[in-house]
Amino acid sequence: MFDVPAAIQCQMDLQSQNTLALPVTSAYFAEPDTLESLIDVISWANLQGLPIMPLGGGSNVVFCHDWPGLVIKYGERSLVVDDSLADSVLIKVAAGFEWHALVLHCVASGWFGIENLALIPGSVGAAPIQNIGAYGVELCDVLASVSGVYIETGEVFLLENAQCEFAYRDSIFKQALAGKVLITHVTLKLSKQFTAQLHYPALAAAIVNPQPSANEVVQAVISIRQSKLPDPLVIPNVGSFFKNPLVNNYHLSSLLERYPAMPYYPQANGQAKLAAGWLIEQAGWKGKSLGLVAMHAQQALVLTSQPGATAADVLRLAACVQADVAALFDVRLQIEPQVIEHV
């Protein structure tokens, strides 16, 4: 047995640290709030040969097992502003800053571009991992750079936008760098002039003013999300459980012949994005439960859990939904949150 620094907790219950409220434990847990203290706990864990897992707000993970190593939740919440540009502003935000709080702060400060991303749960540090997006806006549209540390060495890195390999709900942090880095800061380039992004019909329909303010857009987004998505503090969930699938135009034409009312969104690359929630509803899973987990009655895309539910319950329901959607539409739904299966 080795000595454990005072900054590290042992046998940490993570049920309150993941929004599905799955009953899991981490052997060790730390919440450093400076780069120096972060590097210290990484060095300690590496010396002990312990696996390290970064954790943000826990709103995009499915824990399948207890974690045998160290979970690190980086807690710094600083925000540094570079206002030297004429038309835009650069803000460097620490990973521990709550994402929705950042959206509200930016709008109040006159920095624009992330209004459509209001009320997305989780921390700033988790945002680049899946390239969060909503209502026609993605993080990659405004992200300048991401910085952090390599878990194996504690060495600091900085990646510019183009190096992050962003795609729909994807990035280098879910691919080549998955499990290898911990994000400490995100730098955004936001505009000093507001332009409403109202490409999504649901958002446009929710706004009466033909020239809405940024705050009106934020409030409309909040209202829409609250009407469809359950509060994870009341009903445990991770928001959208599946990605909206992409299909080629041939597949799309075939589907529209059978389902002319099927919603779809043309993409610049010649593909089309389908509405996963609509597919799930057509497959009969909206509001349907399997044991202690269910697809939400107001939004079929959201998987919810009840006390006592386990990751096995979650993944069993997900597999059933995937199988039924594939049988109906020949479309394979991909799980959106990170499934933490193995060390």
Buried (B, 14 or more C-beta within 10 A) or exposed (E): EEEBEEEBBEEBEBBEBBBBBBBBBBBBBBBBBBBEBBBBBBEBBBEEEBBBBBBBBBBBBBBBEEBEBBBBBBBBBEBEEEEEEEEBBBBBBBBBBBBBEBBBBBBEBEBBBBBBBBBBBBBBBBBBBBBBBBBBBBBBBBBBBBBBBBBEEBEEBEBEBEEBBBBBBBBBBBEEBEBBBBBBBBBBBBBBEBEBBBEBEEBBEBBEEEEBBBEBBBBBBBEBBEEBBBEBEEBBBBBBBBBBBBBEEEBBEBBEEEBEEBEBBEEEEEBBBBBBBBBBBBBEBBEBEBBBBBBBEEBBBBBBBBEEBBBEBBBBBBEBBBEBBBEBBEBEBEBBBBBBEEE
